[in-house]
Amino acid sequence: MKVEYFVVMLLTQIITSCAVIRPGEVGIKQKLGKFSNKVEREGAVIYNPIISKVIKESTQTQNIKLVLSLPSKEGLSVQSEISILYRLEEDKVASVLENLGKNYESIVTSVFRSAASDVCAQFFAKDMHSGVRSKIEGEILSKMKTNLEKQANGVDLIAVLMKQIQLPRGLASSIERKLQAEQDAMRMEFILNQEKKEAERKIISAKGERDAQIIISEGLTEGILKNKSIEAFKELSASNNSKIIITDGKTPLLISNDDKMN
């Protein structure tokens, strides 16, 4: 009885097996070599291991890293570290496996090499080391999408990043000298602009002072000066130190107590 039970359990395990799909994965059943269109998501998947199997693929963002020599417009070779970011679209994993196979990353890499060679050959080597780099990356990505869609749908190309650009030695030195000259020119232009602004400020300040003096001199008429003198005499006479003020209406003469005693 125990032997029969053991045989039944063994046959059950052989006939049915279980695959576990983890978060960030999908599973595709392959029965007698043909892929199922049904996408198995997170959880347990029962299958018959004799005639089928479950292929699990990640749907998270993947990074293909390469180090390549890229051609330039002037025929130079530029060394660069490349990152290709992509992910598989969940509903199209079966199409990717059917058309590209399980080694689809090698197809993506091959498509990149072709696109990068075509695009980089249209730009100068110095462009790959400047702000034009983002434009080059964008054009490579666009060309990759066009070429890859001809073979299969389901590979979502996210970005192409060119890092660690190594220019030919002579060209790198030339670019560094040019950048240094540009920085020196920008620094000198800044200093000249500052000096110009300071000169303009001084001119405006001097003009303001001159205009103020003109306004004051024009406003101080003989009548105003006479009134100001009278106000000053009044304040002086009200002080503790008594004084005698003699004036002809024009020039005041002050006589203190000490002068009277003498």
PLY file of the C-alpha trace (Angstrom):
ply
format ascii 1.0
element vertex 262
property float x
property float y
property float z
element edge 261
property int vertex1
property int vertex2
end_header
0.00 0.00 0.00
2.81 2.39 0.91
4.62 1.56 -2.34
1.51 2.31 -4.40
1.02 5.61 -2.59
4.64 6.57 -3.23
4.31 5.73 -6.94
1.11 7.82 -7.24
2.77 10.81 -5.57
5.83 10.47 -7.79
3.70 10.34 -10.94
1.71 13.39 -9.76
4.90 15.40 -9.27
6.15 14.36 -12.68
2.88 15.23 -14.41
2.33 18.56 -12.60
4.89 21.09 -11.44
4.65 24.60 -10.03
6.54 27.76 -10.94
6.51 30.87 -8.74
6.34 34.26 -10.44
7.90 36.95 -8.26
7.16 40.71 -8.20
8.73 42.44 -11.22
8.46 39.27 -13.33
6.02 37.68 -15.75
5.82 34.08 -16.88
5.09 32.68 -20.33
4.18 29.02 -20.81
5.91 27.24 -23.66
4.06 24.08 -24.69
5.69 21.82 -27.24
7.85 24.74 -28.36
4.98 27.17 -28.85
4.60 30.24 -26.63
1.26 30.96 -25.00
-0.22 34.44 -25.43
-1.39 34.37 -21.81
0.88 36.31 -19.47
1.31 34.73 -16.04
1.76 37.34 -13.33
2.83 37.26 -9.67
1.88 34.02 -7.95
2.03 30.24 -8.52
1.70 28.71 -11.99
0.89 25.01 -12.45
2.22 23.30 -15.57
3.02 19.88 -16.99
6.82 19.54 -17.10
6.65 16.70 -19.63
5.23 18.79 -22.47
5.62 22.39 -21.23
7.69 24.80 -19.22
7.36 28.32 -17.79
9.82 30.97 -18.93
10.18 33.83 -16.47
11.33 37.28 -17.63
11.91 40.49 -15.68
9.79 43.53 -16.59
11.93 45.92 -14.59
14.31 48.40 -16.20
17.48 46.68 -17.40
20.87 48.22 -18.16
23.13 46.94 -20.93
26.67 48.27 -20.42
29.14 48.43 -23.29
32.53 49.94 -24.05
32.82 50.84 -27.72
34.93 52.80 -30.18
32.61 55.13 -32.06
33.49 56.70 -35.43
33.41 60.48 -35.90
32.78 62.68 -38.93
36.50 63.42 -39.38
37.35 59.70 -39.23
38.61 59.58 -35.65
37.80 56.83 -33.15
36.19 57.92 -29.87
36.16 55.52 -26.92
32.97 55.61 -24.84
31.23 53.71 -22.08
27.59 53.14 -23.06
24.46 52.38 -21.06
21.29 51.18 -22.84
18.24 51.32 -20.58
15.23 49.23 -21.59
12.38 47.15 -20.23
10.06 44.45 -21.58
6.39 45.33 -21.99
4.38 42.79 -19.97
1.74 42.03 -22.59
4.32 41.59 -25.36
6.89 39.33 -23.72
5.66 36.33 -25.74
6.19 38.30 -28.98
9.74 39.22 -27.93
10.62 35.61 -27.08
9.05 34.30 -30.29
10.70 36.81 -32.62
14.01 37.53 -30.88
14.51 34.48 -28.68
15.71 34.34 -25.09
18.95 36.10 -26.09
17.06 39.25 -27.08
19.68 41.42 -25.31
22.22 40.48 -27.98
19.74 41.72 -30.63
19.31 45.01 -28.75
23.10 45.37 -28.55
23.49 44.65 -32.25
20.82 47.22 -33.14
22.62 49.78 -30.96
25.98 49.18 -32.63
24.48 49.79 -36.06
22.53 52.89 -35.00
25.47 54.38 -33.07
27.86 53.96 -36.01
25.44 55.65 -38.41
24.63 58.57 -36.10
28.10 59.26 -34.66
29.63 59.34 -38.16
27.57 62.51 -38.76
29.14 64.40 -35.84
32.64 65.65 -35.03
34.56 64.00 -32.21
34.43 67.17 -30.11
30.62 67.09 -30.27
30.57 63.87 -28.26
32.43 65.70 -25.49
30.16 68.76 -25.43
26.53 69.76 -25.01
25.77 68.18 -28.39
26.13 64.76 -26.73
22.48 64.71 -25.62
21.40 65.30 -29.24
23.57 62.37 -30.38
22.08 60.13 -27.68
18.56 61.11 -28.74
19.21 60.37 -32.42
20.75 56.97 -31.60
17.73 56.08 -29.45
15.29 57.13 -32.19
17.13 55.09 -34.83
17.27 52.05 -32.52
13.51 52.16 -31.97
12.86 52.31 -35.71
15.19 49.39 -36.46
14.07 47.24 -33.53
10.36 47.62 -34.31
11.02 46.00 -37.67
12.02 42.80 -35.84
9.69 42.71 -32.83
7.41 44.76 -30.60
7.67 44.68 -26.84
11.13 46.08 -26.07
10.65 49.54 -24.58
13.87 51.46 -25.16
14.13 54.13 -22.45
17.47 55.86 -22.94
20.96 55.68 -24.43
23.67 57.25 -22.28
27.20 57.99 -23.48
29.58 58.15 -20.51
33.32 58.35 -19.96
34.10 59.84 -23.38
37.79 59.45 -24.25
38.89 61.62 -27.16
42.14 61.12 -29.07
44.98 62.63 -27.03
45.83 65.53 -29.34
42.19 66.50 -29.80
41.51 66.39 -26.07
44.38 68.82 -25.40
43.16 71.12 -28.15
39.64 71.17 -26.71
40.96 71.88 -23.22
42.98 74.87 -24.52
39.95 76.18 -26.37
37.73 75.83 -23.31
40.33 77.60 -21.17
40.53 80.46 -23.70
36.74 80.76 -23.73
36.63 80.84 -19.93
39.35 83.53 -19.83
37.42 85.60 -22.40
34.20 85.27 -20.40
36.02 86.25 -17.21
37.53 89.35 -18.87
34.15 90.33 -20.34
32.62 90.08 -16.86
35.34 92.33 -15.37
34.90 94.90 -18.15
31.13 94.92 -17.68
31.56 95.45 -13.95
33.96 98.35 -14.52
31.58 99.86 -17.08
28.67 99.63 -14.65
30.76 101.22 -11.88
31.76 104.09 -14.20
28.13 104.64 -15.16
27.17 104.63 -11.48
29.75 107.30 -10.67
28.57 109.45 -13.59
24.96 109.20 -12.44
25.97 110.00 -8.84
28.03 113.04 -9.90
25.21 114.29 -12.11
22.78 113.90 -9.22
25.00 115.93 -6.89
25.48 118.63 -9.52
21.75 118.87 -10.16
21.10 119.09 -6.43
23.55 122.00 -6.06
21.92 123.83 -8.95
18.48 123.39 -7.40
19.71 124.61 -4.01
21.53 127.64 -5.44
18.56 128.62 -7.55
16.21 128.30 -4.59
18.25 130.43 -2.16
17.05 133.93 -3.12
18.03 137.11 -1.21
14.67 137.09 0.60
15.11 133.51 1.77
18.64 134.23 3.01
17.39 137.30 4.94
14.64 135.25 6.61
17.14 132.54 7.52
19.41 135.18 9.12
16.52 136.57 11.20
15.64 133.08 12.44
19.27 132.46 13.38
19.44 135.81 15.29
16.30 134.90 17.22
17.71 131.56 18.27
21.01 133.17 19.24
19.38 135.87 21.36
17.39 133.26 23.24
20.53 131.40 24.36
21.98 131.68 27.94
25.01 133.57 26.70
23.67 137.10 26.14
25.02 138.84 23.12
24.54 142.21 21.42
23.77 141.95 17.73
24.50 145.04 15.63
23.53 144.87 12.00
22.94 147.19 9.13
20.44 144.71 7.72
23.11 142.95 5.74
26.11 141.93 7.90
25.54 141.13 11.62
28.08 142.12 14.29
28.02 140.06 17.49
29.22 141.59 20.81
29.50 139.22 23.78
29.44 140.20 27.50
33.22 140.00 27.61
33.46 142.64 24.90
31.20 145.04 26.87
33.25 144.70 30.04
36.38 145.59 28.18
0 1
1 2
2 3
3 4
4 5
5 6
6 7
7 8
8 9
9 10
10 11
11 12
12 13
13 14
14 15
15 16
16 17
17 18
18 19
19 20
20 21
21 22
22 23
23 24
24 25
25 26
26 27
27 28
28 29
29 30
30 31
31 32
32 33
33 34
34 35
35 36
36 37
37 38
38 39
39 40
40 41
41 42
42 43
43 44
44 45
45 46
46 47
47 48
48 49
49 50
50 51
51 52
52 53
53 54
54 55
55 56
56 57
57 58
58 59
59 60
60 61
61 62
62 63
63 64
64 65
65 66
66 67
67 68
68 69
69 70
70 71
71 72
72 73
73 74
74 75
75 76
76 77
77 78
78 79
79 80
80 81
81 82
82 83
83 84
84 85
85 86
86 87
87 88
88 89
89 90
90 91
91 92
92 93
93 94
94 95
95 96
96 97
97 98
98 99
99 100
100 101
101 102
102 103
103 104
104 105
105 106
106 107
107 108
108 109
109 110
110 111
111 112
112 113
113 114
114 115
115 116
116 117
117 118
118 119
119 120
120 121
121 122
122 123
123 124
124 125
125 126
126 127
127 128
128 129
129 130
130 131
131 132
132 133
133 134
134 135
135 136
136 137
137 138
138 139
139 140
140 141
141 142
142 143
143 144
144 145
145 146
146 147
147 148
148 149
149 150
150 151
151 152
152 153
153 154
154 155
155 156
156 157
157 158
158 159
159 160
160 161
161 162
162 163
163 164
164 165
165 166
166 167
167 168
168 169
169 170
170 171
171 172
172 173
173 174
174 175
175 176
176 177
177 178
178 179
179 180
180 181
181 182
182 183
183 184
184 185
185 186
186 187
187 188
188 189
189 190
190 191
191 192
192 193
193 194
194 195
195 196
196 197
197 198
198 199
199 200
200 201
201 202
202 203
203 204
204 205
205 206
206 207
207 208
208 209
209 210
210 211
211 212
212 213
213 214
214 215
215 216
216 217
217 218
218 219
219 220
220 221
221 222
222 223
223 224
224 225
225 226
226 227
227 228
228 229
229 230
230 231
231 232
232 233
233 234
234 235
235 236
236 237
237 238
238 239
239 240
240 241
241 242
242 243
243 244
244 245
245 246
246 247
247 248
248 249
249 250
250 251
251 252
252 253
253 254
254 255
255 256
256 257
257 258
258 259
259 260
260 261
